[in-house]
Every structure is written in structure tokens, then in C-alpha cells.
Amino acid sequence: MGIKQKVAVGKRGRFIRVVPLQLENTFMTPSSNKTRSCVRVALAMLVMLILLISTPAHAQAPRKVKMTLPVVALTTAPVYLAEAKGYFAQEGLSVELNVTGGGGPDIKALIAGDVDFTYTASDQVILPWQEGKRLVMVMGVIPRALINWAMHKDVAQAKGITEKSPLADKLKALRGLTIGSTQPGSLTANLAAYTLRKAGLVPQQDANVIPIGSGLTWLAALEQRKVDVALMSPPLPDTAVARGFAILLIDNARGEDPALAEFLQQVFVTRPDVIQKDPELVRKLVRALLRANQWALAAKPEEIADALQTSMGATPRDALMTGIKATVPAYSRDGRITERALKAAVDVMEVAGILKKRPMLADVATNDFLPK
């Protein structure tokens, strides 16, 4: 045998080392120039083969994907966790995020084709559908209402309300107040209208709902009494409480309103043409987000807070930890979108007076892109 083959492991990984043994004696005679030339060619090809086998292929550049988010909050944290834990990168993707400051602009960018994906609230898909603009929810990320209400301490004192007051008393106390939502038409605005009507109050008549944005502007509006109470996903309400100027009025994250116990809140969405053109891209993104959810459900709160340091580093650590403990248990483990969760979301929109017709699950969602 003229060639001995060995498998070895080096710093660059597993490779094959080929060692010529008595090559000249095997393939040629001293008098054969033609044979010598053939051997040289064979040897050169052999060296090229060794280099191809032993040298790792250059990794392809990650595919760039554009996505919108309504706000930076723990309800949108699965996207940031998928980035921080490298799940997008492992799917060969580089995700560019654009935060729009509330629901509405995020979905408009998707409809316009400026982005191909958004991670948003389910009502932002249902409202365009009833106007004939079909979008598809391909993963249910959070199947429980996590929008909490924070009330300024001075207002709570004047109304005689504490965090331990019955929910019915808290709802009655909303009469005459100014309520802050993120954007007109956002989930926070729709939930505000739903809650007021549930309390027997008429929005913009018995209580005003105004947009105040998100992040620091949301906090400033509540702290400076531009609004009396405001809705938002954790950790902003928890931050307001931690800073000492607010109480947590309604804690939906912990199920204070039983009607919202199963509620299709956060979903991952794309357009039908994207699904038709590139279904594998949809699967990759869904797979990364699902891995982020499953990692968070198994991780310690401290580990989650560390992973979110880059995206939510401005949030006080104690408020972030409080929000994580309240919201992460609501993350979906399997990503499935259920009829019951969709019904709860549709009910809220109907009570809020913004729904003209009710969709079926197949009209606005599919579970086909979830791992089998």
C-alpha cells in the first residue's frame, strides 16, 4: 500500500492527514519520465485535496433581516435574548431592529414592505385584516396579557386606592383621570378603552386616553403628572414604583384581571408574500425566538438580567428583576397560537369598540412554522 491515511485533531478541528510512503518506488521506474510526470501531477492533486480537506471553509456572511418592535420592554425581550444568546447568528442571520415607540408604526412598516417581519401585539394584525390587509402571525410568543397600570401616588392617595384595593374599586377610580398609552391604536390604548368600558365608563368622555410614548418619556409623563395613570409592559411600571412616585394599580402580569389570563399578546408576524418567497427564513427566525423563550424559562432571573444588560441597562436592577419574575413565566414554551388566546384578544377589541368583524384563526395565524 503506497498511501497511509490518518485522522487527527488540531486547533482548526478534525482533518485528514495523508502520508506518502515509498511513493516513488510504487508508481515509477527510474527510466520512465512519463511516469515521473504523472506522479508529479498526482502528487500535486493530492496536496490540493489535503488543503481542501484540512482548511475550514470560509463562513458565509450572515443574511441581514429587518424587523420592527413597538417598544423595548420585557414583552419584547425574547428578541433581545435571541440576539444576546447568539440564536439568530446560529441560524446565519443578522437582525436589524427598529423600535417605533408603540404599536402602529411597527405594523405600517411591515405592510409597506420597509421590513419583512415585526414582533408586536396581536391586535396590530387583526385591525389591518378587517381592512383587507392580510398579515400572518407565525408564532405566539406571549399568550397572556402583560400590560400593567401604574398610578401616580398623589392620585392614588386622593382616590383612596392602594395596590391591595379590590379590582372593582380600582376601575371605578379611573373616572375623571387622564390615562397615558404609548401610541393611538396601540395595544395599550386598546386595553385602556377596554378597561374603561368594563368599568362602565366612556373613553374620552369619562376619562381621557392620550399618547405619551414609551421609555423615558413614559416615565417622565407619569412622574410629572402629565397623566394620572399609565399603561405599559414591565419593567417601566415597576421602575416607576421603584423610583417612589407610583403604585402598581393593575398587575395583569400576575393575573389580576382574570379575563386576561389567556390572551394573545405578543406575536411574531410577517406578510404572505414573504412566506411564499422564503419559508425557510421564517422557520429560522421562529426557531431562534422559540429557543430564546425556552432558555429564559429555564434560566435564573439573574442570568436573564445579565443577558438583557445591553438592551435594558438603563433600567434599575431591582425593577428589572421584579419585571423578569412577573413576565418570563408567561413566555410560551411551544409558540403555538390557540383559538382561546385569539378569542380573548378579539373580545378585548370588541369591548373597546374598535372591531368590525371577528377573524377565525386561519384568517390571521398559522402554526405551520413551529418545530414539529
N, C-alpha and C positions, 0 to 999 in steps of 0.2 A: 504494500500500500504506500503510495507516494505522498499523501497529504494526511496530516493528523489534525483533527478538529477538536478544539476545547471551548467550553463555555465558561466565561469568567465574569466577575462583577467588579466594576470600577466606580469611580466617582460620578461618571456620567450614566451609570445604570448597567443593565445587562447587555453584553455584546459577545460576538463570536470571534475568537482568535484562531486564525488558520496558520499553521506552522509548516512550511515546506520541508520535507525530509528526503534527501537524496534525489532532488528534483531532476538534476541534470542527468544522472545515471538512468533514471526511469524513462525519460522521454526522448533522449537523443544519443547519438553516437558522435565521436569526435570528427568524423568525416562528413557529417551531414549539416551543411549550412542552412538548408531549407528547414530542417528540423529545429535548428537553433532559433531561427526567426519565428517559427510557430510557437516555440516555448516562450520566447520573449513576449509575444502578443498575449499568450495565455496568462503569463505571469502578471502582465500589466492589467489585464481584465480582472484577475484575481485580486490585485491590490485595490482596484476601484471598487470591487464588490465588498472587500473588507471595510473600506472607508464608508460606503453607503450603509453597511450594517451597524458599524460601531459608532457613527456620528449621529446624534439625535436630530430629527428633522426640526427645522425652524417652525416654531409655533405660529399659526396664522393670527393676524391681528384680530382682536375681538370685534364682533359686529356691534355697531352703535345702534341703540334703540332710544327713542324719545318717549317720555312718559310724563303726564301731569299728575299732581297731587293737590287737593284742596288746601290742606294745612299741614304744618309739622306738628304732630301730636302722637300720642300712644296708639291711637286708632290707625294711624298710617305707619307706625313703627315697623311692621313686617317688611316694608320696602327697604327701610334703612338697615334692618337686620340682615336681609338678603345681600345687601351690598357689603356690610361690615364683616359678615362671616364668609364672604367670597363665593356665595352660591351663584350669583349672576356670572361672575368670572369663570366659574367651573363649567357653566353652560356655554362659554365662549362669547359672552355678551358684555357690553359696556353700556350702562343705562344712564341716560341724561335726564335728570329730574327737574321739573319746573313747577314750583309751588305757586298757586294762583291766589291764595289768601281767602279761600272759601269756595263752596260749591257753586257751579255755574260757569265761570270762565274755563275751568278744567275740562268740562264736557264739551264746551263750544270749540275748544282747540281740537278735540278728537273728531267732532263732526266735520270741522273744516278741513281735516287732513293735515293739520300742522304737526300732530303727533299721531301715533298708531295705537297708543294704549293710555288708559287712565286708571287710577286706583281711587275710587270715590264712593259716595253713598248711593244706595240703590235707587233712591227717588230721582237722582240725576239721570238715570237710564229710563225710568218709567215715564217721566214727563216728556222727553223727546219722542218716545214711542207713540204716545197718544196724539202727537202732532204729525205722525207719519215718518219719523226719522228713527230707523231701527238701529239699535246698538245691542251688543250681546255681552251679558255677564258670563264669564268663563270660570270664575272661582268665587265662592263665598268665603271671604277672609274672616269676617267677624259677624256671627249670627246673633248678636244681642245688642240692644241699644246702650251705647256708652256715652251719650251726651248728658253731661251733668249741668246743674244750675248752681251758680254762686250768687249770693245776695250780699249787698254791702251791709256791714254790721250796724250802721246807723239806721238803715231801713228796717232791718230785722228787729231792732230794739223798738222802733216806733210802731211796728206791726205786732209786736208781742210774739214773735216767731223765733224758735230755736231749731237746731238740727234734729232734735228729738220730737218736734211737734208732729201730729198726725198729718199724713199727706193731704187730706181734705182741707185742713186748716191752711196749709202752705199754699194750696191752689187758690183759696179764697183771698189770700193776702196779695195776690197778683193784681187785684183790681186797682186801677189808677196809677200803676207803675210804668216806667219806661224800661223795656226789655231789649238787651243787646244780642243780636245774632251776627254771624260773620258776614254774609252777603245776602241780598234779596234772592229768594228762590233756593237758598242752600238748605241742607238738612236741618241746621239749627233754626232757621226761620220757619221751616215747615213744622218742626216739632214745637216751636213756640206757639204757632197758631193752633196746632192740635191740642196742646195742654190748656190753652186759654178756653177753647170751645168745650173741652172736657170739664172745665170748671164753671161752665155756663156763662162765659164772658165772650164778648165780640172783639176780635183783633182790630186794632186801630180805632176802636171806639171806647171800650172799657179799659184797654191797656195798649200802649204803643210799642211796636216792634221796629227797631231801627238797626241798620248795619253798622258794625264797629270794627270789622276786620278781624284779624287773628294776631297771635303772638303778643308782642309788647303793646301794640295799640289796643288790643282787647283788655289787657291788664290795666292800662292807663285809663281807659274809659270807665271801668268799674271803680278803680281807686279814686278817681277824681269826681265821681258821682255824675258823670255824663249819662250814665244809665244806673238804674236801681238794682237790676239783676241781669245776669248774662248767662248764655248757654255756650258750652264748648266741651270738646273732648278733653280728658286728662292729658297732660298734667296741669293745664292752665288754671282750672278751678282750684286744684289742690295748691297751686302756687299762690293764688290769691288768699286762700285760707292760711297758708304758712307765713305769708307776709303780714297777717293780722288785721286786714281790713275787710274780710268777708267771712261768711259762714257757708257751708255746703248745704244749699237749700233742698235740692232733689238729687239723690245719688242713684241715678239709673244704672251706673256701672255695677252697683251691688244689688240691683233688682228692686229698688224702692217702689217703682211703678210696675206692678205685676203684669200689666197689659203688654209691657215691652220686654218680657223675659226672653222670648224668642223673636228676634227682629232682624231682618236682613239689612244690616247697617253698611258695612264696608265690603265692596266687591271689586274684582278686577275685570276691566271692560275693554273691549276692542270693537272694531267695525266688522260687518260681514265680509267685506272685500278683503280685509287682512286675513281673516280665517281661510277664505278661499285661496288666496295667493300663497300664504306661508303658514300652514297649520303647525309645522314643526317649531317655528319660532314661538307660537302661542304656547305650545307644550313646554318649551324650555323655560319661559317666564313663569308659568303656573307651577312648574316643578320647583323652581328656585324659591318662590313665595311660600309654597307649602312646606319646604324644608325649613324656612325661617320660622314659620308658625310652630312646627314640631320641635325645633330647637328651643324656642322660647318657652314652650310648655314644659320642657324637661329641665330647663336651666334654673339657677338660683336668681332671685331678683337682683343681687349684686352683680352677677355676670351680665344680665341684660342691661343694667345701667351702664356698665363699663362699655358694652358694645355700642350703646347709643351716645357715648360721650361726644363724638364728633358732630352728630346731628342735633342733640338736645343738651349740649354742655352748659347753656345759659340757664337751664332750669335748676333751681336749688336741689341738692342731692336728696334731701328728705322728702320734698314734694315729688320728685321723680320716682323715688322708691314707693311712696304711697300710691301713686298712679299706676305703677307697674303691677303692684299687688292687686289692684282693683280691676285692671283691664286685661292683663295677659291671660288669666283663666278663661276669658271669653273667646280667645282665638280659636278658630276652627282647626281641628286635627286632620280632617279629611278634605276640607274645601268644598263639600257638597252644598248645593243650593236647594233648599227644601221648599215644598209648597207652603208649609206652615209659616216659615220665616218670611217668605214673599207676601203672604196674606197679611201678616202683621204690618209690614211696611206699607202695603196698599191701604189698609184700614186707616193708618195714620194720615195718609194723604187725603183720603176720602173725608175723614172728620175735619181735617184742616180746610176743606173746601176747595182743593186745587186739582182734584181728579175728575175727569170727564167719563172715563171708562176704565174697567179693571182688566189688566192683562192676565193671560194664562202663563204658566211657567215657560212653555215653549216659545212664547212671543218675545221674551226678553232674556232668556238664560239657557245655558246648556252645561251639563256635567261631563261632556264627552272628552274634554282635555285634561281631566284629572287622571292620575296614575291608576291603572286597573288593579 
